[in-house]
Amino acid sequence: MFAEIFLVCIFAAILENHLNKHVMKKILVIGATGQIGSELTMELRKRYGNESVVAGYIHGAEPTGELKTSGPSAITDVTDRQSLETAVTQYGIDTIYNMAALLSVVAESKPTLAWKIGIDGLWNVLEVARLHGCAVFTPSSIGSFGPETPAVETPQDTVQRPRTMYGVTKVTTELLSDYYYNKYGVDTRAVRFPGIISNVTPPGGGTTDYAVDIYYSAVKGEKFVCPIAEGTLMDMMYMPDALEAAITLMEADPKKLKHRNAFNIAAMSFAPETIYAEIKKQIPEFEMTYDVDPLKQGIANSWPDKLDDTCAREEWGWKPRYDLQAMTTDMIEKLRLKLK
Ligand code: SER
């Protein structure tokens, strides 16, 4: 008898947990051929089924390979609201991952375009979400902070006065996303991504790209010229943890979220000499020199060294799996296969 009551209680707890979760059924990934979008789309397809995840792309960046063949895709240009509306209605979308953006270095040379994609585009995404009842994830970044922000253990709620156009668009993204939640009840949620390190699709024009490029040079047997100065600390994260963060947050019980746009998340913080030393442990002949790029260095100097991610841990159970050593082992293994 006791055993039966016990089993019923366990079943009720599991059911309650399931009902409290946000359930994504039909998902659209905008920017599905980009660095994060390409892996996020495949991970979501693994978890939710191939037909349930639409890869949104723009002309000139069409999906290829498994991304193209494993599930549906649609043109979704954030600057063209009609294209979003068409994809959302055609596929009955209830959750949108909006991964369209220009990264920090490119945004400095194309500020108008960065605003057009980051903010005018976001407005289109949020309007379509409001009209069709979709939840929306639009990432923010460590780039949303500036030189006046406390650099070490950067709090969740603190000064955000970035000096880059990328940062300006990211702070605006956070504000506009919160506005749509408070005013219209659109279920917007996001994290502040650090530099993301991955081995499938290369990043395009960020300040943290050196931490990806260094692995390609090491595995190819080339010398690496680092554009970021020794001693420059920045938060970084391995792609599997970044994907887990985006998906876990969107599945989280909304009652537990005190914050929404956007959560600090952290996994590791290092300077160029530390990642170099870690790679050298596994590839002893690897060599690195410095040729500091003033634009990238200026941006890096204005960003925090290390975020405090307590709120993400407490409100939705954030917990990274990879540290620098585990990531380095995996990156080298994957790139050896890829570049063979
Ligand atoms: N990886 C981004 C950049 O360097 C930061 O979020 O621009």
Residues whose N, C-alpha, C, O or C-beta is under 5 A from the ligand:
A	BS01	LIG	L103 S104 V105 S141 I142 G143 F193 P194 G195 I196 G205 G206 T207 T208 D209
